Amino acid sequence: MKDFEKLIIGAAAAAGLYLLIANVFGGQKVALPGASSRTPLEDNVMRWATLIWTHALTHNVEPALIASVVAAESSGNPEAQGAAGEVGLMQVLPSTAKGECGLQTQELFEPQKNIACGVAYLKRMLDLYTDPSVRPIYAAFGLAAYNAGPARVFFDLTFMDWSVPQSTREYVARVLAAVPRFRELFQELPQYREYEEFFPADNWSVVDPL
């Protein structure tokens, strides 16, 4: 048998084995060697990496944190709409968009404007719970305020504990749990080689104190 024929047969056998494995796993995605290890959700969010990075620099908010919010809020879908009227990638409320960014509801479907407004509002919420003299920055409280509104995130002197809706606690835990993975994804991109210089990882706490 010629070497070329052996090569063809070997390739066909490998392809057949891959199809067999895919069938055994019930149609689940099986990554071929060299294929991206990202999940579909991560791919959807990282489509917007350039926009996220731009506004991360503008507002000094870690890009991995923004990406984690996008993942939790819309799964990276710019057309997403929430039950309370939230719109777009960062699920910005029309009232927030109008008051904070001067945007109309329809503009929130535009990824650039949605992320710009969402990150600006997230930064304001983070700043509400951040003492500039203290490091690391605890993002949990700002995230809680972003999700529930600042009026629903406060220290209750009666119980000597933070008052935060349970659904918001779960949201914060989900967002913070995703931050390390999105850090990895940003650091893999060649254009973000200076990532650590701008956003040292130890400046951002992924510990959830809520």
Beta strands, then each sheet from edge to edge (+ up, - down):
strand 1: 137-138
strand 2: 154-156
strand 3: 161-163
strand 4: 204-205
sheet 1: 1+ 4+
sheet 2: 2+ 3-
end
